[in-house]
Structures are given as structure tokens and as C-alpha cells.
């Protein structure tokens, strides 16, 4: 869940599927550490605690929690057991989605075609394409 329109559509479909099949819904938001910041850090992640990074993470966490709360509330309104997972300080959205899907024994990943990255491919975004290619379970891509 990245706050994009495609993610919102995916959430609506995920809620409908969870309701129909009596499944639990797990909404995931991944906060990525900006690559430029990593390149500027000397000595690696251990020294990655600047005030700018704290501000970035605080702001990103607040926005992420708002997005997740909205999905969880929408699910609960439909009688779906829903939880929101926030994973921060990630280096890869794809890897985090795949790892969380395995860790939570997910049967189906529902993902939007493109998110907020601004990087557009002809038919499918880079994150959704990689998730489709590498997921251990079924993936439903929502336009």
C-alpha cells in the first residue's frame, strides 16, 4: 500500500476477496531508504542516523500508518479481519513484499500495476512485475 490510486483499487479488491473467502487481509507498506542518502553515508548503515533521516522516517511512518489505518478500517467495515504491517528502513520494496509474504504464509498477493514511483512501463510497473516473477504464491495484479 503506497497511497497510489492503483494501490487503493488493489485494496478494494483484496477486501472483497478476503470477505468472500473468509480470509485475513494483511496490508503492507514499505518505507524505502533513499538511495541517494545511502550513497552519501560513510561507513554504511550503522552511521545512518542523521536528523534529516529521522525527519524523513517520522514523516513517512505517519503517512504510511494513515494509509494502513484506512485499509484496515475499510476491511473491518466489511467484516474482514485486517491488519496493517509497516516495514521501514527497507532497501528493496520487492524483497520486503516477498519476504513478508513468506513470513506470513500468504496465499495470494494483490498488487497494483504501478505505484507512486513515477517510473512507468508499458503494461506493468517494475515492482509488480518483479513480484509476479518471484513470488512463492499466486499474484493478482490490479489495474
N, C-alpha and C positions, 0 to 999 in steps of 0.2 A: 504494500500500500504506500504509494508515493505522493498521493494527493492529486494525481492527474485524472482527467476525465475517463481515460481507459481503465485506470485502476478502480474508479468508482463503479464503472459498468461491471468490471470483473467481480467486485464485492457484491453487487446486487445479484449477480448470477450465482455466486458462491453461497449466499444466504438462501436463495431459492433451492439450490441443490441440497444444502445441509438440512433444510426444512423437509424437503421431500423424502430424503433417505435417512432422517433421524441421526445425522452426523454432527460431530462437533466442528465448529469453524475456528480456525486459527488464522488471525490476520497478522501479517508480519510487516514491519517497517524496518528498513536497514539504513543506518546513517553511515555514510562513507567518509573516510578521512580524505580530504582533498589532496590529490596527487602533487600539486604544486607545493603544498605545505610540507609534504614528506620530502620532496626534493631539497627543500631549504633547511631541513633539520640535520644538524651534525650529530653523528653518533647514533642515529636510528631512533626508534620509537621510545626508548627509555627517556629521552630528553624532549618529548613531545607534549610538554605541559605548559605552554605559553598562555598568557592571559587571553590572547586572541583565540586560541584553540578552546579554552574554557568557555568563552562567549559563544563561539560557533556551536559547540556541543550543547550548551544550555538552550540556545535558541532552536536548534534542530530537534532536541528532545521534546521541547514544548510543542512544537508544530507536529511532530510525529505522534505524540500522545493524543493530541486533539484529533488527528486523523484516525488513529486506532480506536479511540473512545466512540467516535461517530459510527464506525463499522460495528463495534461490539454492541452498542445501543440499538442500532438498526436490526442486528441479528436477534437480540433478546426480545425486541418488539414483535418479531415473527415467531417467537418460541424456540429459537435456536440457541443452544449452549455455545457461547462465543468467548474467545479470549484474544487479547492483543499481546503480541510479542514485539518488544523493541530491542533491536540489536544495534549497538553503537560501536564506534571505532572499528568499523569493518574496512577491509582493503578491497573486497570484491562483493558486489551485490549478488552476483550469480552464485558464487561459492557459499555465501551465507544462506541464500534461499535453499540450495541443495542440501547443505549440512543440516539446516533446521528441519527440512522435510524428512530426512533420515532419522534425526534425533527424536522427532515427534511421531514417527511411524505414519506419515501422511500417505493416504491412498490416491489423492488427486490434488494437483496444484492447479489453481485457476489464476491466470495472469493476464494482464492487458497486453495489447500488441506493442504499444510504445508508452514510455513514461515521460518524465519531465526532463530528460537529459538533453533534449533538443537535437540529438543525433537521430536522423530518420533514415531508414532503409526503405526500399520499395514496398515490401509487404509486411515485414515484421521487424521489431526493434532488436537491438543487439542482446539485451538481457533476456527477453522472452525466447529468442532464437537459441541462445546458449542453454537456457533451462530446458527447452524442448529436447535439445541434443543430448543432455547429460543427466536428466532426472532419472531416478530409480523407479518412478511411478508414472501414471498417466498425467498428461498436462493438457489443460483446456485453455486455449488462447482466445481471448475475447477482444473483438474489435469495437 
